[in-house]
């Protein structure tokens, strides 16, 4: 799966939420777990997300993921670019002084 700047409405650098343009088929139904997701700006690859994860996912990732959050707002899911999944992994390392920024 790939996304270009045409697919993205906006990105919030503080919360890391990414808003995709509406499409006939919701993004979460088009994405497959265990598959890389590539983001492009024109012909240039910006970055690759290791996988698509959702709130019900029990796997642990230590790489960049596209997280579909349906629990926070059940009426409308939100997408986030997280450095890992679950996000608590980073919080735990930071609380123990083991996270470098």
N, C-alpha and C positions, 0 to 999 in steps of 0.2 A: 504494500500500500504506500502511496506517496501523497504528500500534500504540497501545494504551491502557495504563494502569497495570495492567490485568488480564492483559496479555500478558507482563509483565516480572516475573521472580522477584526479581532484585536487580541492582544496579549498583555496581561497585567504582570509586570516584572516583580512586584511585591508579593503577590499571592501565588504567582506562577500559573494562574488560570488562563486558559486559551479558549477563545470563543470561535467556533467554526461557523461558516455560513450555513444556512438551512439548505437541506437537500431533500430529494424525494425519499431517500432511504437514510434513516438516522446513522450518524457516524458509528455508534457502537455496534450497529448491526453489520456494518461493512468491514469492520476490523476483525482480525483473527488473532487469538493468542498465539504466542511462540513465533510470531513473524515480526521482522524489523519494519519500522515505519520511517520513511525518509521524508525530510522536509527540504524543499528547494526554494530558492529565490532566483527566478529566471532559470538559467541553465546551471546555476551554481548550487551544489548540495550544501545546505547549512549545517545539518546534523542528522544523526540517525538515533531513533529511539529503539531500545532493545526489545520492547514488547508493549502490548496493550493489556492493562490490568483493570479490574473493577473491584468494588468494595467486597464482593463475595469471594474474591480470589484468595487462596490460602498459600500461594507460592511466595517466596521471598526473592526480591531482586536487589542487587547492589549497583545497578546501572540506571541510566536515564530511562524512565517509563512514561507512557501516556496513561494517566489514571482517570478513569470514569467514576466520578463520585455521585452516587444516587442517594446516599443516606442523608447527607446534609440538607438537601432540598429535594424531597421525593417527587415534587411536581415537575421538576426540571433538572435533569442531570447536568453536571458541570465537568469539564475536562481540565486536568492539570498536568503540567510537566514536572515530575518529581525526580529527584536524584536517586531515589530508591523506592521500594515498596516492601513492607509498609513504611510510611514516613516516620514512624516511631523509632526506627533503627537509627536514623540520623540524630534525633532528639536524645536518645540514650547515649550515643557516643559524645555528643556535645556536653551533656550533663557531667560526664566523667572526664572532660578535658581532653578527649582523644580525637577531636575533629579539627582539622586544619582548614582555614579559609583563605 
